[in-house]
Amino acid sequence: MPRTNIIVIVDDRGEVAAVDAWFVKWRSALSHVSEDFGWSCCMHIWQLEGPAEALAELPPSIVAGGEWTS
């Protein structure tokens, strides 16, 4: 399954709302969601693995790349 990293800036309320809605829709289809590696004051960072269809629906502004190690 494809993998990606996402970074969500806390101050961008639209971005946070879009990612929250995305998780509601796709979380059950994901095979991996890492712990949040970010700082809750500033940003959230997750490593995700799941169907290409799900990852393709992520807002492009938050996608930080596809490679990570488990």
Secondary structure, 3 states (H helix, E strand, C coil): CCEEEEEEECCCHHHHHHHHHHHHHHHHHCCEECCCCCECCCEEEEEEECCHHHHHCCCHHHEEECCCCC
